[in-house]
Amino acid sequence: MASDDKAMLRAARDLTKGLGEARPGIYWADMLVSAGIGYAGIAVAIVSGSLGVKLAAGLIAALAMYRALLFIHELTHIHRDALPGFRIVWNLLVGIPLLTPSFMYEGVHTIHHKRTQYGTIEDPEYLPLALMKPWSLPLFVLIALLAPVALLVRAAVLVPLGALIPAVRRFTWQRFSSLSINPDFRRKPPEGDFARLVRWQEFGVFIWAYALIASVFVVGWQPLAIAFAVLSLTAVLNQLRTLVAHLWENEGEPMTVTAQFLDSVNVPPPGIAAELWAPVGLRYHALHHLMPSMPYHDLPEAHRRLARELGTGSTYEGANHPGMLVLVARIAKSTMGAGGLRQP
């Protein structure tokens, strides 16, 4: 395991002074425009009579909704007072309509960033995918196709049942109320102000779920099917990004900060494709693990400063990778080796 590179950690602290303040104009404009394009694309895909237009609009909608949805990641890291109203508006425009309110990530993702829990059995967002059997990778990605239907069942069936039956409520909260990939993760009950936040968000997704179901009897099943197809593509994009966000080579032992950094992935410029499949700063995922509170719009400049200062052959450069296909090939090759015998 890599020992901590103190020079890199010092540079990350010293070279990023002047960065780190969330800029409301960027957050609001980016989120609102992304959501607007996404919903417009879904509408065009629903009403158009041309298959080509439907497919093009659906692809644009999936990418735009994907970008809008990923602001859930920023919500887990920015200070609650940094962007007044942003969390509420995001939930009303994106989180609740996509049946993925912010509580499903808040309080969960921060565990993934705890130094002693990253990559262990307690990490909700980690699996040693590189050490599993080869068939686990396509299964990991394709299961995301079911996400919209699974979220609808959760909101329309499990949430109201949980309101009546404590055992169902406990089961739903522990197993189906977090955006996690670790099947052994069990979420702890919410407390205090967060519990109140959860209640109103759960009520919102419950109402919206039944509005979606009712829409089938008003406008037919095709609009909902098209919207769910778009959101299935969004979910697959997110799962592909998750697949290459880390190298997934840890078997459950606690890791140093530098080892966590090197197990994470940056896909920096000059390539532009990463802006589509890893938007909202997530192409700098390794850097994000060094500086989790850095706003997404400051990550490119932070990366430029560190890359310029630390240079070729540095530990920092070791987390930089050329693109998704190279990373998928690396992980797939690893699963075919001697370590790829582990069950998912």
N, C-alpha and C positions, 0 to 999 in steps of 0.2 A: 504493500500500500504506500502511496506517495506521502512523504512527510510534508508538513506545511511549508510552502514557499513564502517565507516572511517578506522577501523583497516585493513579490507580487502583491501580497496583501497590503503592504505599506503603500505601494504605488496606487492601488485601487482607492485607498483612503485619500492620499495626498493630491493625486492628479485630477480628481473629480470635484474639487472644491469649486463652488459656483454653480454646480449642477444639483438636481435633486428636488426642485420645487415644481409641483404639478401646475401646469398652465391651463386654467379653465377653458380658454378659447379653443385650444387644441382638442381637449377632451370632448367638449360639447359638440364642436363642429364635426369631428371625426365620427363620433357615435351616432349623431343624428343623421348625418349624410349616409352613413353605412346602412342604418336601419331603413331610411327612406328608400334607398336604391333597392334594398332587399325586398321590402314589401311591394314596391312598384314592379319588380321583376316577377314576384309570385303572382301578382294581379294579371300581368301580361301573359304569363304562362297559363293561367286559368282561362282567360277570355279569348285568346288567339285561336283562330281556326287552322293555323299553319303549324305543322309538326316541327319544322325547322325553327320557327320563331319561338315555339314552346320550349324547345331544347336550349336555345341560346338564352332566352329569358330565365329559364330555370337555372342554368349554370351561373349566370351573373347574380341571380338572387341567392344561390347557395354561397357564393364567395362573399357577397356583401353581408348576408346574415351571419356568416362565420366570423367576419371581422367584428360586427356589432356584438355578437355573443361573447367574444373573447375579452370584452371589457370587464367581464366577471372576474378575470384574473387581476386586473388593476384594482378592482374594488376590494380585494382581499389584502392589498398592500398599502394603498394610500391612506393617509390619516383621515379619520372620519370627518374632520372639520375642513379638509383641504378643498373639497368641491361641493359646496352646499347644494342640496337637492339632486345631485347627480345619481346617487344610489336609488332614490325613489323613482326618478324619471326612467332610469335604465330598467328597473323592475317592471314599470308599467308599460314601457314600449317594447322591451326585448325579453326580459327574464320570465315574466308571467305568460305572455303570449307563446313563448317557446317552451313553456312548462318547466323552465329551468331557473327558478328564482335564485337570488344571490346567496341565500342561506345554504344552498347545496354545495357551495365552495368556501364560503366564509367559515372560519373555524376548522376547516379541513385542510386546506392548502397550506396553512401556516405550519402544520405538523411536518409536512414534506420539507420545510426549510429549517427545522430544528436540527442542530448539529449532531445531537446524539441519536436522532431517530431516522434521519435520511437513510434510505436503503435497507432499513431493518423491517422486521415483521410488523412494527408499529406504524410504518409509513403507508398511508392510504393510497399514495400515488406511485408505488414502486413494486415492480415484479422483476425477478432476474430473467427477463425475456431472452437474453443472449445465451442463457444456460438451459433453456427448455427445449422441447422437441420441435423439429422444423414445422410441423403442422400447427403449432400454437400461434405462429405469426399471422398467417391468413385468417385464422379463427379470431384472433384478437382484433383485427381490422374489420372483418365482415360482420361481426356481432353488432357493430355500431349501426348497421342498417336498421336494426329493430328499435333503436333509441326512441323515435317519436311515438311509436305504439306503446312501448314500455312506460314512457312518461305519462301518456294518456291514461293507461290502466292505473298507474300509481295515483294520479290526481283524482280520477273519477271513481275508483273502487277502494283502494287502500286508505286514502286520506279520510273519506267519510266513515268507513268501517272503523278506522282507528279512533275517530271521535267518540264512538260508541263502545268499543272493546279495547281496554287498556293493553292486552297482550298483542293485538294487531298494531296498535300505535307504537308499542315498544319495538316490535319486529320491523315495522316500516322505517322507523327512525334509525335503528341500528344498521339495517342492511340496504335500504333503498332511498336514503335521503342525503347522499353525498356523491359528488362526482369523483369517484375513486375507482382504481383498477385492482386493488388488492382484495381478493375475496375473503381474506381473513380479518379485514378491518371491521371493527364494530364501533359505531359512533356513540359518544357519550351524550346523555340528555342535555338539552339546552337549558340555560339558566338566566335569570334576571332579564335585562333589557333584550338580550338576544332571543330569549324564549318568546317575548312579545312580538318581536320582529318576525320570528318564524310563524307565529299564529296568523298574522295578517297576510303574509305571503302564501301560506297554505290555503287560506280562504280564497285568495285571488286565483290560484291555479285550479282549485275546485270549481269555482264559478266558470272560469274560462274553459275548463274541460267539458263541462256540460253545455256550454254555448257551442263548442265545436261539434259535439254529438248532435245537438239540436239542429245545427246547420244542414246536416244530411237530410233531414225531413223537410227543409225549406228550399234548399237550392240543389239537392242531390248529392251524391257521394263523390263525384269527380273533383270539385274544387278542393275538398279536404284531402283526397288522394294525391292530387298534384302538389299541394302544400307539404304534405308529409313526405313525398318523394324528394322535394327540394331539401327539406330538413334532414332526411336520411343522408343525402350527399354531404350536407354540412357536417353531420356527425361523423361520417367516414373521413372527411378531410381532417377533422380534429383528432380522430384516432390515428391517422397516418402521422400527423404532427407529433402526437404523443409517442408513437413508436420510435421516432428518431430524435426526441428531445433529450434522451440519455443513451448511454451505451449499454446499460442494464447488465453490468458485469459483476455486481456485488451480490454475494450470497447471503447477506443478512447481518454482517458485522458492522458496527459503527465505523465511520470513515472520518478522516481528517477533512478540514475545509478544502484543502487543495485536491484531495482525492475525489471529493464530491464535485468540485469544479471540473476535473478531468473526466469524470463519468457523465458530465453534462455537455451540451453541444452548442457551439456558435456556428451559424452559417452566414458569415459576413459578405458584403459586396466583394467583387463586382456583380455577381449574379443577382438577377431581379426576381426570379421565380419564388424565392423564399419570402418575398413580401406578400405573395398570395397565399402560400400554405403555412406560413408562420408569421402572421401579421401582428400588429399591436406590440411590437418589440420582441416577440418570441423567437425571432431568428437569432437573438443574442441571449439564448437561454442559459448558457454557462455563465456569462457575465451577470445575468439576473441572479444566479445563485450566489455570486460574490456580493452583489449589492441589491438585495431584494426590494428595498424601498425606493430605488431609483425609478422615476416615472418613465414610461415607455418611450416618450419623445426625446429623452436625454440619453438613452442607451447608445445610439449611433455615435454621438460625440464622445461619450465615455470610452467606447470601444476604440475610436480613432486615437485618443490620447494614450491609452494603455498599449495599443499595438505599436505606436510610434516610439514610445519610451522603452518598452521591454524588448522589442525587436524579434528578429528571426531566431528560431531555436529556443525561445523562452518557454517556460511552463505555460504562459498565457497563450502562446501560439498553438500549444498542444490541444487546446479545446476547439480550435477552428477546423471546420470540415467543409468540403466543396459543395455538397448538396444532398438532397433526399435520397436519390438513387444509390449513391455511394454508401450512405449510412445503412439503408435497407440491406444492401448486399453484404455489408460487414456483419450486421446482426444475424442475417440468414446464414452466412458462412459459419459464424460462431455456433449456431444451433446444430449444425451438421458435424461439429467436432465432438470430442469425447465428452464435453460438458453438456451437450444437448440431449441429455437423457432424463432431465428433470420434468416432472409432471407440472402443467400449469395450475 
